[in-house]
């Protein structure tokens, strides 16, 4: 197994909270970077979010916070305090990458916007995630992924069965995607710096990530505004649709090639339709797609889930059983590829945590250099590294310019 850590020796200052920025920092840490999580003296507010969705939320077992913050060290400082800001600049002077998802106005007020930092540290890679981008009427709006990625792009309502209520979004789906996009872009920025000696600004809007992930719908609806929301009873393509087996399970298939159509019909025991003039080729089939939906519903309903899956696999049809979230952490395909791995919390309990969808090597191996940190767990250690004396550190702790956990 290849255990290469391509970012070994790279120093990252992660001034971000909740999910999108910390996801980026987590990926960079997994890839070998020394990531320092800079948070306020009260800590990242995401430390308490897990409790709102029914997950454990203690210092020693906090999976929702922990899965994107392990392998980081925590420095908890007050950036409005002169000594706190001095510490931040000492960190940045020796850093390769700055990651943030703070709003532009807050960064500018503290002098941590790209323009200000580029003048002082021209080799620094500056990576920021925003809600809606740097321009336009919503540029300063708060932008969690629920409102910027889900609500504004059609994901919440246009993927629902026509006429239904909006979907309840998974927390962090857009954040995870934006964080991954930024992590990859930072690698490209570091590569550019090797050639030019200059850092750069990288901006990733959650809204832009949502648009990118819904590319087909954004383009389709320019030609057919009525396309979404769809009904599975009236799909644009009945071969890219879900059907229910005799056992009550749903199977999703994707058949895009004309030559695959006879194999699909054979898998469902409807070889008699191969020469049917309504379904003799892909283009003609689409003209009769609603009739075919009824045929396929009846065919799926005759077989058990196991039989359907076996038949589709034998004919090399792209398919999968529609799974629930609760199935993923124990799915052999996810486990054997290291896409979910077991993480042991400080209290000894375990959680199967998702891993980034990028592997250096052929599968993930969980390497925990640092457990996810308590608030300011490494504050004194980090401040000593950048030249603060023990007496100064204690004075900063006493007046709450810095927080140090036990």
ZALUMBA-883682 format. One record per atom (N, C-alpha, C, CB): residue in three letters; y, z, x. Coordinates in steps of 0.05 Angstrom, whole numbers, plus 5000, padded with zeros to 4 digits. Each point is the difference from the previous one (the first is absolute). Glycine has a CB too. Layout:
BEGIN
AlaYZX ...
***
This chain:
BEGIN
Unk497650005017 Unk502450004983 Unk502550005017 Unk497550244964 Unk504549615029 Unk502549985015 Unk501950214991 Unk499449515005 Unk501250685012 Unk501850224993 Unk502849975012 Unk496050304997 Unk504849455008 Unk502649955012 Unk502250114982 Unk498249595023 Unk503750554990 Unk502450094986 Unk502449855011 Unk498050464993 Unk502749314994 Unk502049825012 Unk502850125003 Unk497349634981 Unk503350585005 Unk502750115002 Unk500150265017 Unk501049804955 Unk496950255060 Unk500150225018 Unk502449985019 Unk495050044998 Unk506650185004 Unk502450005017 Unk502549934985 Unk497149875037 Unk502750054937 Unk502349944984 Unk500950254985 Unk498549514994 Unk504150555007 Unk501050244987 Unk501649924974 Unk500350235045 Unk499049894933 Unk501149944974 Unk501350244988 Unk496549654993 Unk506050334998 Unk501450214986 Unk499949924970 Unk503050115040 Unk495650054944 Unk499549954972 Unk501750184983 Unk495349865010 Unk507150034983 Unk501950154982 Unk499649894972 Unk503450085038 Unk494549994949 Unk499449904974 Unk498650214983 Unk499749535018 Unk500350434956 Unk498850194982 Unk498549874977 Unk503750325012 Unk495049844972 Unk498349904979 Unk497849815012 Unk503850034966 Unk496249715028 Unk497649855008 Unk500549755017 Unk498050174959 Unk503949665034 Unk500149745013 Unk500450015030 Unk501849824958 Unk500250335051 Unk500550045028 Unk497850155014 Unk504849994991 Unk494350244998 Unk497850145013 Unk497449835002 Unk502050414982 Unk497549414999 Unk497649825003 Unk500349835026 Unk499549994949 Unk502949905055 Unk500449855024 Unk499550175025 Unk503449714975 Unk497850535025 Unk499650185023 Unk497150075004 Unk504650184992 Unk493949864987 Unk497250075001 Unk498449775014 Unk500450294958 Unk500249465034 Unk498649775011 Unk500649985030 Unk500149774955 Unk502450265052 Unk500849995029 Unk498650225016 Unk504449794987 Unk495450455000 Unk498650225014 Unk497149945003 Unk503350324981 Unk495449574998 Unk497249925002 Unk499549805022 Unk499550094951 Unk502549745054 Unk499849805021 Unk500850105027 Unk500849664965 Unk499650605038 Unk500550125026 Unk502750105006 Unk496549715014 Unk505550234969 Unk502850085006 Unk500350314998 Unk501649564983 Unk500350545032 Unk500850284998 Unk502150014979 Unk499050115049 Unk500349994927 Unk501850004977 Unk501150284995 Unk497549614980 Unk505150425021 Unk501350254994 Unk501249984972 Unk501050095050 Unk498050084932 Unk501150004973 Unk502450194999 Unk495449904980 Unk506949995015 Unk502450164998 Unk500550054970 Unk502049815043 Unk498050444950 Unk500550084972 Unk502050224999 Unk495449864987 Unk505750194989 Unk501950214996 Unk498750275003 Unk502749724970 Unk498950495033 Unk498850275005 Unk498350094976 Unk503950115029 Unk496549784948 Unk498350064976 Unk497649834999 Unk504050154975 Unk495949645042 Unk497649825000 Unk500349764983 Unk497350405009 Unk501049414996 Unk499849754984 Unk499350084971 Unk498649735040 Unk503050184940 Unk499450074972 Unk497349904991 Unk504949984991 Unk493949835023 Unk497449914992 Unk497850215004 Unk501449545012 Unk499350675002 Unk498050225004 Unk499250134974 Unk502050085045 Unk499749894935 Unk499450144974 Unk499249804978 Unk503250355013 Unk496849394992 Unk499449804979 Unk497150014991 Unk503649715019 Unk494650354999 Unk497250004993 Unk499450184976 Unk498949915047 Unk502550314951 Unk499650194978 Unk500649874973 Unk501150385030 Unk500749434969 Unk500849874975 Unk497949814990 Unk504750045013 Unk493449885004 Unk497949824992 Unk497250135003 Unk502949615013 Unk497150664986 Unk497550144998 Unk498450035025 Unk499949854955 Unk501550135068 Unk498650025026 Unk500750265014 Unk500049505004 Unk498350605013 Unk500650255015 Unk502649965016 Unk495250125003 Unk506450094999 Unk502649975012 Unk500850255015 Unk501449684964 Unk497050405056 Unk500650235017 Unk500449915029 Unk497350304969 Unk503649885047 Unk500449935029 Unk497449905012 Unk503850345003 Unk494049784989 Unk497549955013 Unk498349794986 Unk500150465017 Unk500749454959 Unk498649794986 Unk502049854982 Unk495750265001 Unk505349525010 Unk502149844986 Unk499449715004 Unk503550375006 Unk494449524981 Unk499149735006 Unk502149784994 Unk495450164990 Unk506249874989 Unk501949794993 Unk502149975022 Unk499250094951 Unk501750145059 Unk501949995023 Unk498549945026 Unk503050334976 Unk494749785027 Unk498649995025 Unk499149735009 Unk498750464991 Unk500349374990 Unk498749765009 Unk501949805013 Unk496750074963 Unk506049975033 Unk501949825014 Unk501750155020 Unk500149724959 Unk499150535048 Unk501650155020 Unk498350135022 Unk503250084964 Unk494249885036 Unk498550115023 Unk500649825024 Unk496350194970 Unk503149925053 Unk500649875026 Unk503049985006 Unk495749754995 Unk505950404990 Unk502850025006 Unk500750295008 Unk501049624967 Unk501150415048 Unk501150265005 Unk502550044983 Unk498150005048 Unk502450244943 Unk502350054982 Unk502250155015 Unk496950014961 Unk505549885037 Unk502550135009 Unk501750034976 Unk499749805047 Unk500850454944 Unk501650064976 Unk502850095009 Unk495850124973 Unk506249715023 Unk502750065008 Unk502049934979 Unk498749925047 Unk503750204955 Unk502249954982 Unk501849795014 Unk499850474979 Unk500249295011 Unk501549795013 Unk503050024996 Unk496149714994 Unk504750474988 Unk502950054996 Unk501050205020 Unk499649904952 Unk498650235062 Unk500750195021 Unk500449855026 Unk497550384977 Unk504649675039 Unk500449855025 Unk497750015019 Unk504850104995 Unk493950145007 Unk497750015017 Unk497649844990 Unk501650455014 Unk498149554959 Unk497949844988 Unk500549705006 Unk499450344964 Unk503049575033 Unk500649725006 Unk499749945030 Unk503149994961 Unk497650215056 Unk499749965028 Unk497049965007 Unk504150285009 Unk494249884978 Unk497149975004 Unk499149724991 Unk499450504993 Unk501649414984 Unk499249734991 Unk500849795020 Unk500550154953 Unk501849865058 Unk500949805019 Unk498450025026 Unk504550004979 Unk494850235029 Unk498350025025 Unk497349874995 Unk502450435013 Unk496649614963 Unk497549864993 Unk500349705000 Unk498750404972 Unk503449505015 Unk500449724998 Unk500549875027 Unk501850074954 Unk499550075065 Unk500649895026 Unk497449935015 Unk504250275001 Unk493749864992 Unk497449955014 Unk497949864982 Unk501050405030 Unk499949524947 Unk498149894980 Unk499849705001 Unk501050394971 Unk496849505020 Unk499749714997 Unk500649914972 Unk496650015036 Unk502850164944 Unk500149914972 Unk501250234983 Unk496049705006 Unk505750224975 Unk501150194981 Unk499249894972 Unk504050135030 Unk494750044955 Unk499049934973 Unk501550184979 Unk495449855018 Unk505650034961 Unk501450164980 Unk499749864972 Unk503250185035 Unk496949994945 Unk500449894972 Unk502250154986 Unk495149884998 Unk506750245018 Unk502450124988 Unk501849774990 Unk499750405031 Unk502049674949 Unk501849814989 Unk502249925021 Unk499050184953 Unk502049585046 Unk501949905020 Unk502550185002 Unk498449554991 Unk502650544986 Unk502550175001 Unk499550255015 Unk501549814957 Unk496250325039 Unk499450255014 Unk499749955030 Unk497750184958 Unk501049605049 Unk499749945029 Unk502649955013 Unk495549824990 Unk506250024996 Unk502749945011 Unk501750255004 Unk499749554979 Unk500150635002 Unk501650255002 Unk499250165024 Unk500450004951 Unk497049995057 Unk499150145023 Unk500049845026 Unk497150264969 Unk503849495029 Unk500049835024 Unk497349915008 Unk504150235014 Unk494049764967 Unk497349915007 Unk499349734988 Unk498750485001 Unk503449374990 Unk499649734991 Unk499449825024 Unk503050084960 Unk496149685035 Unk499249825022 Unk502449945018 Unk496549804970 Unk505850135019 Unk502249925017 Unk500850225019 Unk501749714963 Unk498450545027 Unk500850225017 Unk497950055022 Unk502550204962 Unk495049805031 Unk497950065020 Unk499649775019 Unk497850294966 Unk502649475025 Unk499649775019 Unk502050005022 Unk498249734962 Unk504250365032 Unk502150025021 Unk499250205022 Unk503549884966 Unk495350345025 Unk499250225019 Unk497449945013 Unk502650324973 Unk495549575012 Unk497349965010 Unk499149714995 Unk498950504992 Unk502149325023 Unk499549714994 Unk497149925001 Unk504549915018 Unk493850254995 Unk497149925001 Unk498450124977 Unk500449975049 Unk500950184934 Unk498550144978 Unk499349814977 Unk502450425012 Unk495249594979 Unk499149854976 Unk500750184976 Unk496249755025 Unk505550154957 Unk500950154976 Unk498649884976 Unk504550105021 Unk493850064966 Unk498549914977 Unk500650164975 Unk496449845030 Unk504650034949 Unk500850144976 Unk498849894975 Unk504250115023 Unk495050074959 Unk499049924973 Unk502150094980 Unk495150035014 Unk505749794969 Unk501950064978 Unk498749944973 Unk503949895031 Unk497550194948 Unk499049944973 Unk500349704993 Unk501050474987 Unk501549445016 Unk500749744988 Unk501349805020 Unk500550244957 Unk499649835069 Unk501249825019 Unk502950095007 Unk497249634982 Unk504050225036 Unk502650085012 Unk502349894984 Unk497850015044 Unk501849824937 Unk502249874985 Unk499450024970 Unk501049695039 Unk501050234945 Unk499749994972 Unk500750254985 Unk496549685008 Unk503750314966 Unk501050234984 Unk498250255001 Unk502049674970 Unk495550315038 Unk498250235001 Unk499450105028 Unk498049834958 Unk503650075062 Unk499350075028 Unk500150295006 Unk501749565012 Unk499950604974 Unk500250285005 Unk498450174981 Unk504549925018 Unk494049964964 Unk498450154981 Unk497650145013 Unk501549684964 Unk497850545024 Unk497450135009 Unk497849814994 Unk501850474991 Unk496249515026 Unk498049794997 Unk497250085007 Unk503549695009 Unk495350504976 Unk497250055004 Unk498449754992 Unk500750504991 Unk496849495018 Unk498449764993 Unk499549974971 Unk497950045044 Unk502150184941 Unk499649984971 Unk502249844986 Unk497850445001 Unk504749575009 Unk502149864987 Unk500749735014 Unk501850444986 Unk497849555041 Unk500749765014 Unk497749805003 Unk503450275025 Unk494249834980 Unk497749835004 Unk498649954973 Unk499450185046 Unk500250024938 Unk498549974975 Unk501749904977 Unk497150375016 Unk505149774977 Unk501449954976 Unk501649735001 Unk500350494993 Unk500849455030 Unk501949785001 Unk498749735005 Unk503450325017 Unk494049684989 Unk498749745008 Unk498149894979 Unk500550165046 Unk499049994933 Unk498049914980 Unk497350135003 Unk502449574999 Unk497150575023 Unk497450125004 Unk499350204977 Unk500649955049 Unk501450204942 Unk499450214980 Unk499349894973 Unk503050295025 Unk498149484967 Unk499649914973 Unk498649734997 Unk504050264989 Unk496449565031 Unk499049734997 Unk497049985007 Unk504549835010 Unk494450385001 Unk497150005005 Unk498450144978 Unk501049985049 Unk500550134932 Unk498750134978 Unk499249804979 Unk502650425008 Unk495449654976 Unk499349824977 Unk502549964983 Unk495150175001 Unk505449594991 Unk502449944984 Unk500650194978 Unk499249535011 Unk503250574988 Unk500850184979 Unk499550295005 Unk499149644970 Unk499650435053 Unk499450285006 Unk502450125014 Unk495149905004 Unk504750374999 Unk502150155014 Unk499949945030 Unk499850364965 Unk502449705049 Unk499949965030 Unk497850185012 Unk504949895000 Unk494150025023 Unk498050155014 Unk501250255012 Unk497549585010 Unk500950624994 Unk500850245015 Unk499449945029 Unk499250324961 Unk502749655056 Unk499549915027 Unk498650205018 Unk503949724996 Unk494450195022 Unk498950175021 Unk502350085018 Unk495549774998 Unk504750495008 Unk502050095019 Unk499549875027 Unk500550444975 Unk501649455037 Unk499949915027 Unk498849735006 Unk499650465009 Unk499649394970 Unk498949735005 Unk502049825014 Unk497050054960 Unk505449955031 Unk502149845013 Unk500950125026 Unk501549864955 Unk498650415046 Unk500750135025 Unk498049945022 Unk502150374974 Unk495349645020 Unk498049945020 Unk500349725010 Unk496950334978 Unk503649485004 Unk500349725008 Unk502549965017 Unk497749874958 Unk504550255034 Unk502549975015 Unk499750135028 Unk502750004958 Unk496050235043 Unk499650135026 Unk498349835019 Unk500450444977 Unk497549435011 Unk498349835017 Unk501649765010 Unk496050154974 Unk505649735008 Unk501749775008 Unk501850085023 Unk499849814953 Unk501550425045 Unk501950095020 Unk498550055027 Unk503050204964 Unk494749935034 Unk498550065024 Unk499349745015 Unk498150414979 Unk501049395007 Unk499449745013 Unk502549875012 Unk496249944968 Unk506050085017 Unk502549885010 Unk501050145025 Unk501249874953 Unk498450395048 Unk500850155024 Unk498549915025 Unk501150404971 Unk496349545025 Unk498549895023 Unk501249745009 Unk495950214982 Unk505049624999 Unk501349755008 Unk502650055014 Unk497849774961 Unk503750445029 Unk502550075013 Unk499650095028 Unk501850124956 Unk496150045049 Unk499450095027 Unk499349765018 Unk498550444982 Unk500149375007 Unk499349765015 Unk502549845008 Unk495549984976 Unk506350005005 Unk502549865005 Unk501650145022 Unk500149834953 Unk499950445046 Unk501550155020 Unk498949965028 Unk501050344965 Unk496449625037 Unk498849945026 Unk501149745012 Unk495850244986 Unk504949584997 Unk501049745009 Unk503050005004 Unk496249784977 Unk505350375007 Unk502949995000 Unk501350255012 Unk499749704961 Unk498950525039 Unk501250255008 Unk501750134979 Unk499949835046 Unk500250064930 Unk501750104979 Unk498450104976 Unk503649685015 Unk497350544973 Unk498950094975 Unk500949834977 Unk499850465018 Unk499449614958 Unk500849844977 Unk500050174975 Unk498249585022 Unk502950314957 Unk500050134974 Unk497849884982 Unk504950105004 Unk493550064983 Unk497949904982 Unk500450144973 Unk496749925038 Unk503649924941 Unk500550114973 Unk497849924981 Unk505049995009 Unk493950204976 Unk497949944981 Unk500850124973 Unk496449985037 Unk504449864944 Unk500650124973 Unk497550024983 Unk504649805002 Unk495050424985 Unk497750034981 Unk500049784979 Unk500150505008 Unk502349444982 Unk500149784980 Unk499149745012 Unk503850244978 Unk496949705047 Unk499149765012 Unk497049995004 Unk504449975023 Unk494550264984 Unk497150025003 Unk498649944973 Unk500550335038 Unk500649784941 Unk498949954973 Unk500249714992 Unk501350464988 Unk500949415019 Unk500349714994 Unk497949845016 Unk505050064991 Unk494750015034 Unk498149865017 Unk497250034990 Unk503050085039 Unk496350164951 Unk497350054990 Unk499549874973 Unk500050435025 Unk502149494961 Unk499749874974 Unk500949715002 Unk500750444977 Unk498949435046 Unk501049735005 Unk499149804979 Unk499950115048 Unk497549904945 Unk499049804981 Unk501450024973 Unk495550015023 Unk504950244967 Unk501350044975 Unk502949915000 Unk496850384991 Unk504649695031 Unk502849925003 Unk500349704999 Unk500950415028 Unk497249444983 Unk500249715000 Unk498949894974 Unk499649995049 Unk498250114941 Unk498849904975 Unk502050014977 Unk495550145016 Unk505950084982 Unk501750044977 Unk502549835000 Unk498350464998 Unk502349415025 Unk502249815000 Unk499349754985 Unk501550185044 Unk495949764954 Unk499049774985 Unk499050074973 Unk498949795044 Unk500050454953 Unk498950094975 Unk500950294995 Unk496049695004 Unk506450354985 Unk501150274997 Unk498250174982 Unk504649815006 Unk493850064977 Unk498350154982 Unk497450095012 Unk502049744963 Unk497650215063 Unk497550045014 Unk499150304999 Unk501049615029 Unk500950574974 Unk499450285001 Unk501650154979 Unk499049975049 Unk499950254940 Unk497350115005 Unk497949834987 Unk501950465003 Unk495749545010 Unk497849854991 Unk498150164982 Unk500349725041 Unk497950144946 Unk497850134986 Unk497449895014 Unk502650054955 Unk495650125050 Unk497549915012 Unk498549814981 Unk499750425027 Unk501049594947 Unk498749824981 Unk501249725002 Unk499250384970 Unk503249605042 Unk501449745002 Unk501049975029 Unk501350004950 Unk496950005069 Unk500949985028 Unk500849725008 Unk497050385011 Unk504649595010 Unk500649745010 Unk497549875013 Unk504850145008 Unk493450025001 Unk497549905011 Unk497750194992 Unk502449775039 Unk495750144945 Unk497950184991 Unk498050085022 Unk500449804956 Unk499750055066 Unk498250065023 Unk501250215019 Unk498149534996 Unk504450535000 Unk501350225014 Unk500850214979 Unk501849695038 Unk496250464954 Unk500350174977 Unk497850215000 Unk502149624973 Unk498250585011 Unk498050214998 Unk498449984974 Unk502950305029 Unk494549774973 Unk498250004977 Unk498250245000 Unk500149504999 Unk499050584977 Unk498550254997 Unk497049954999 Unk504050204977 Unk494549955038 Unk497149975000 Unk498750154976 Unk500149955050 Unk497350024947 Unk498650154979 Unk500350305004 Unk496749624996 Unk503650475029 Unk500350295006 Unk502850114994 Unk496449955034 Unk505449874960 Unk502850094995 Unk501849995024 Unk498150284965 Unk500849635058 Unk501649975024 Unk501549745001 Unk496750295025 Unk505549704990 Unk501649765002 Unk499449875027 Unk503650194970 Unk496249545030 Unk499649855024 Unk502449805002 Unk494950044998 Unk506349955026 Unk502149815006 Unk499049785018 Unk503550364995 Unk497149394998 Unk499149785016 Unk502549835008 Unk495549994977 Unk504149865044 Unk502149805009 Unk498649755009 Unk503250375014 Unk497049434970 Unk498749745005 Unk502249795000 Unk495650144979 Unk505149765045 Unk502349815003 Unk499149725007 Unk502850385013 Unk494749584995 Unk499249745009 Unk498349864979 Unk500050175047 Unk500649574949 Unk498749854980 Unk496950005003 Unk504149714997 Unk495050285028 Unk497149985005 Unk498650274994 Unk500949655035 Unk500650564962 Unk498850264994 Unk499550044970 Unk502350185040 Unk499049664943 Unk499750044971 Unk497149984991 Unk504649814994 Unk493849995014 Unk497249994991 Unk498550255009 Unk500149505002 Unk500550605022 Unk498650245010 Unk500750254983 Unk500049805047 Unk502550214945 Unk500950234984 Unk498549994973 Unk504550005023 Unk495449774964 Unk498749984974 Unk497050065003 Unk503449664986 Unk495450255036 Unk497250055005 Unk499550305003 Unk499549565022 Unk502350584992 Unk499750295004 Unk499950154974 Unk502349965044 Unk499149934936 Unk500250134974 Unk498049894980 Unk504850095009 Unk493349755001 Unk497949894982 Unk501049794981 Unk497850435003 Unk504449435004 Unk501049794983 Unk500149735015 Unk502850344976 Unk494949605036 Unk499849745013 Unk500449774980 Unk496850205034 Unk502649864941 Unk500349794979 Unk502949904998 Unk496250204976 Unk505749955034 Unk502849934998 Unk501049835023 Unk500750414974 Unk497649565047 Unk500949855023 Unk500849724993 Unk496950275028 Unk501749604953 Unk500749734992 Unk501649994975 Unk495949845022 Unk505050384968 Unk501650014976 Unk502749875007 Unk497850424983 Unk503149385001 Unk502549855007 Unk502450185000 Unk498049604980 Unk501950645007 Unk502350185001 Unk500250145027 Unk499550064950 Unk498249975064 Unk500050165024 Unk498949855024 Unk499550404972 Unk500649335027 Unk498749845020 Unk501450015027 Unk498349704964 Unk504350365036 Unk501550035025 Unk502150214995 Unk499149525015 Unk502150575007 Unk501950224999 Unk502449944983 Unk498550145046 Unk502749634957 Unk502449934986 Unk499549984969 Unk501649755041 Unk496150134952 Unk499449984971 Unk499450284989 Unk498249535006 Unk500450635010 Unk499350274991 Unk502650164993 Unk495949995029 Unk506249974987 Unk502450154994 Unk501249934973 Unk500950035050 Unk498749724942 Unk501049924974 Unk498550144977 Unk501349555020 Unk496350544986 Unk498350134980 Unk499550305008 Unk497849554988 Unk504150565026 Unk499550275012 Unk499550214979 Unk502849865038 Unk498550134939 Unk499750224981 Unk497249984987 Unk504950004991 Unk494149765006 Unk497249984990 Unk498050115021 Unk501349594973 Unk499350365053 Unk498250105020 Unk500050305002 Unk500849585025 Unk501550554970 Unk500150295000 Unk498050114981 Unk504949995012 Unk494949904964 Unk498150104980 Unk497249965009 Unk503349894964 Unk496149885049 Unk497449945010 Unk499250215022 Unk500649514990 Unk501350545028 Unk499450185022 Unk499750294991 Unk502649695030 Unk499050394950 Unk499750274990 Unk497250044988 Unk505050014990 Unk494149794996 Unk497350024988 Unk497950015022 Unk501649764959 Unk498750085062 Unk498149985022 Unk499950275015 Unk500849505004 Unk501450605004 Unk500150265014 Unk498750224984 Unk504249865024 Unk496350144950 Unk499050214982 Unk496950004998 Unk504249974976 Unk494549825034 Unk497150004998 Unk498650135024 Unk500449584975 Unk501150475046 Unk498850105025 Unk501050285007 Unk499649535016 Unk498750624998 Unk500950255011 Unk501949955024 Unk495750234985 Unk505749985023 Unk501849975023 Unk498549925025 Unk503050344980 Unk494749785024 Unk498449945024 Unk499149705000 Unk498450485001 Unk500849434975 Unk499149724998 Unk502349805005 Unk496550154967 Unk505849915021 Unk502349825004 Unk500849995029 Unk501650114954 Unk498550125059 Unk500850005029 Unk498049855017 Unk502350444992 Unk495149605002 Unk498049865016 Unk500249704996 Unk497050404995 Unk503449514980 Unk500149724994 Unk502549875014 Unk497650084956 Unk504750065042 Unk502449895011 Unk499849985031 Unk502650194962 Unk496250025050 Unk499650005029 Unk498249775009 Unk500750505000 Unk497149464985 Unk498149795007 Unk501449725000 Unk496350284981 Unk505649695001 Unk501449744999 Unk502650005016 Unk498149944954 Unk502350275062 Unk502350025019 Unk502749984985 Unk497149795036 Unk503050354942 Unk502550014984 Unk501550255009 Unk497949764960 Unk504750215044 Unk501750235007 Unk500350184975 Unk502549735036 Unk496650524966 Unk500050184978 Unk500250295010 Unk497349674972 Unk503350515010 Unk499750285005 Unk500150154974 Unk501949965046 Unk496750274954 Unk500250174977 Unk502850135000 Unk495050095000 Unk506349934978 Unk502650134998 Unk499550305002 Unk501949634971 Unk499250495050 Unk499550285006 Unk502450174992 Unk497049865038 Unk502550394959 Unk502150204996 Unk500750125027 Unk498450104953 Unk504050025049 Unk500950125024 Unk498150215010 Unk504749924987 Unk494150234994 Unk498250225008 Unk497549895014 Unk501650264961 Unk497849485037 Unk497649895013 Unk500549935029 Unk498649824956 Unk503950155052 Unk500649875026 Unk499250185023 Unk503849764979 Unk496850505019 Unk499550185024 Unk497150025007 Unk504150254988 Unk494149684993 Unk497150025006 Unk498749725000 Unk499950464979 Unk501649335020 Unk499049735000 Unk498949945028 Unk503249854964 Unk494250085039 Unk498949945027 Unk501549795015 Unk495650124982 Unk505549685005 Unk501549805014 Unk502550115013 Unk498349664968 Unk503050535018 Unk502450135012 Unk499350195022 Unk502349954956 Unk495650215039 Unk499250205020 Unk498949875026 Unk498950324962 Unk499449485035 Unk498749895024 Unk502049855017 Unk495849964975 Unk506449945014 Unk502049865015 Unk502350195010 Unk498949594974 Unk500850675019 Unk502150195008 Unk502649964985 Unk497950015044 Unk502049874933 Unk502449964984 Unk500850264986 Unk498849524993 Unk499350665003 Unk500550284992 Unk498450175019 Unk500949894951 Unk500350325059 Unk498650185020 Unk500450294991 Unk500749665037 Unk497650514973 Unk500150284993 Unk502050145019 Unk495249994982 Unk506750155006 Unk502050155015 Unk499550304994 Unk503449624999 Unk496550545022 Unk499650294997 Unk502650145002 Unk495449965019 Unk505450184960 Unk502550155000 Unk499750265016 Unk501249804955 Unk501150335050 Unk499950255016 Unk498450224986 Unk504549885018 Unk495350114955 Unk498550204987 Unk497049944999 Unk504150104972 Unk495149685040 Unk497249935001 Unk499149814978 Unk499250435021 Unk502449544958 Unk499349814979 Unk500449715009 Unk501350344965 Unk497549485021 Unk500149725008 Unk501049824978 Unk496350085032 Unk504949704975 Unk500949794981 Unk499449735013 Unk503750304981 Unk495349525003 Unk499749725009 Unk502749874998 Unk495149984985 Unk506049945037 Unk502749885000 Unk499949715006 Unk501950445015 Unk499849404972 Unk500249715007 Unk501149965027 Unk500649894952 Unk498549905061 Unk501049925026 Unk501649744998 Unk496150245023 Unk505749714996 Unk501549745000 Unk498149765001 Unk503950235022 Unk496849554965 Unk498249774999 Unk500149835025 Unk500750004951 Unk500050125072 Unk500149865025 Unk498350165020 Unk504649804991 Unk493550065022 Unk498350145019 Unk500249875027 Unk496950124963 Unk503450045058 Unk499749905027 Unk497250075009 Unk505050065011 Unk493349744988 Unk497150045002 Unk498849914974 Unk500550395032 Unk497049674963 Unk498649894976 Unk500050204977 Unk497349725031 Unk503450534973 Unk500350184978 Unk501750245009 Unk495449864981 Unk505450304999 Unk501750235006 Unk498350235011 Unk503249864964 Unk497950295055 Unk498950265007 Unk502350204999 Unk496449795030 Unk503350424955 Unk502150194996 Unk500350165026 Unk499150034950 Unk503349975061 Unk500750165024 Unk502450174993 Unk498249655031 Unk501450614967 Unk502150184993 Unk501050145025 Unk498150074954 Unk504149825057 Unk501250135024 Unk501650254991 Unk500249565023 Unk501150414954 Unk501450234988 Unk499450014970 Unk503749965035 Unk495550274955 Unk499850024970 Unk502849964989 Unk496150335003 Unk504049604971 Unk502749974988 Unk501550265003 Unk498449654967 Unk504250335042 Unk501350245010 Unk501250174978 Unk501049755041 Unk499250514965 Unk501650184984 Unk502949935006 Unk496550375000 Unk505449724982 Unk502849945004 Unk500950115027 Unk500850024950 Unk500149805067 Unk501150085026 Unk497950125019 Unk504250074977 Unk493349865019 Unk497950125016 Unk500449955030 Unk496949944962 Unk504349835045 Unk500349945028 Unk502950005009 Unk495949724997 Unk505850414987 Unk502949995006 Unk500650105028 Unk500950074952 Unk498250175055 Unk500750115027 Unk498849835022 Unk500150464980 Unk497549455016 Unk498749835020 Unk501649755006 Unk495550174985 Unk505349694993 Unk501549755003 Unk502850055012 Unk497549814961 Unk503850415030 Unk502750065011 Unk499950065030 Unk501350174955 Unk496649975053 Unk499650055029 Unk499749735015 Unk497950454990 Unk500649374998 Unk499549745013 Unk502649855005 Unk495549984979 Unk506550055003 Unk502549855003 Unk502250185012 Unk498749724961 Unk500550505052 Unk501950155017 Unk501350244989 Unk500749585019 Unk498650514957 Unk501250244989 Unk498650255012 Unk501149754956 Unk500450455051 Unk498950245011 Unk498850174978 Unk503449995037 Unk494850204970 Unk498850184981 Unk502150164986 Unk495950025027 Unk506250074988 Unk502150164988 Unk501649844979 Unk500450265043 Unk500149484963 Unk501549834982 Unk498349944975 Unk502549805038 Unk494950164966 Unk498249954977 Unk500050244982 Unk497249695028 Unk502650554983 Unk499950244983 Unk502650034985 Unk496850215032 Unk505449744982 Unk502650024986 Unk500249804977 Unk502150155043 Unk496949614960 Unk500049804979 Unk498250084977 Unk500949645034 Unk496850494972 Unk498250104980 Unk501450224984 Unk496049885028 Unk505350304986 Unk501350234987 Unk502149924980 Unk499150275042 Unk502449514965 Unk502149924981 Unk499149764982 Unk503450165033 Unk494049794967 Unk498749814982 Unk500949715005 Unk499750364966 Unk501049585059 Unk500549725007 Unk497449875005 Unk504450115020 Unk493550044985 Unk497349895004 Unk498050204988 Unk501449765043 Unk496450134948 Unk497950174988 Unk497549975018 Unk501849954953 Unk496950285052 Unk497550005016 Unk497950164985 Unk502649965043 Unk495349914949 Unk497950144985 Unk498250145020 Unk500149664963 Unk498550545027 Unk498250155018 Unk497449855003 Unk502050434985 
***
